[in-house]
Amino acid sequence: MKLQRYILIEIIMMAVATAGLIWLTDSYLMSLGIVILLVVVEHVLVSKLEERQERKEEEESNETTD
């Protein structure tokens, strides 16, 4: 349930950001480019955070076994 709510909130935020960009730039293509960049940056940040979390959990598990 939390995942569905998170996805819904993310979609709403992207829709608001997209509408705001279209209003600010008056260009659908420029807004599309900015939204694509935002999605790519989000993906990279999430990947880095997941790697950091996995590394941290691995270090903690190694400490408990030692």
WOZI-V677175 format. One record per helix or strand. SS is the DSSP state (alpha for helix, beta for strand). FROM is the first residue (numbers start at 1). TO is the last residue. Records with the same first field share a line. If there is no record, write none. Layout:
SS: FROM-TO + FROM-TO
This chain:
alpha: 2-25 + 28-65
